[in-house]
């Protein structure tokens, strides 16, 4: 009897431990959030993005020092323009992002589609932040995802953030 209960628990445990799946703008496109991440409140989004450049959606951990944000922008990004767009983002960010320090800027394939993956360090008022910036074309628009974490938390969450990238699924 005990053996059956243990087997049942072992079979069901992965279901309960599985990360929560989020869909982008009521589509079949989505991703799995790391365990413990939840939507950031609208009040906190206004505080974190005071210049009015808030993403469409933000997930955060309890400390709010590690976030996953995405937005869909009304700008077309054809797959054949990824290289030139990656260079343009790098040049633009180097001019406007405080403490910009490029770590890498490359084209990767996620869910069968080309993405720009630019990793860089930036400064906030009181800390350094590691950013993983992802961009691709999506339904004649541009899908932008930014994963960021303070230097203090990045070592703890890096593996989960990189796993998140592999969970992105584009459909439609």
Secondary structure as UniProt FT lines:
FT   HELIX           2..17
FT   STRAND          21..23
FT   TURN            25..26
FT   STRAND          30..32
FT   TURN            35..36
FT   STRAND          38..39
FT   HELIX           42..48
FT   TURN            49..51
FT   STRAND          57..60
FT   TURN            62..63
FT   STRAND          66..73
FT   HELIX           79..81
FT   HELIX           82..96
FT   TURN            98..99
FT   STRAND          101..110
FT   TURN            111..112
FT   STRAND          113..123
FT   STRAND          128..138
FT   TURN            139..140
FT   STRAND          141..150
FT   HELIX           151..167
//
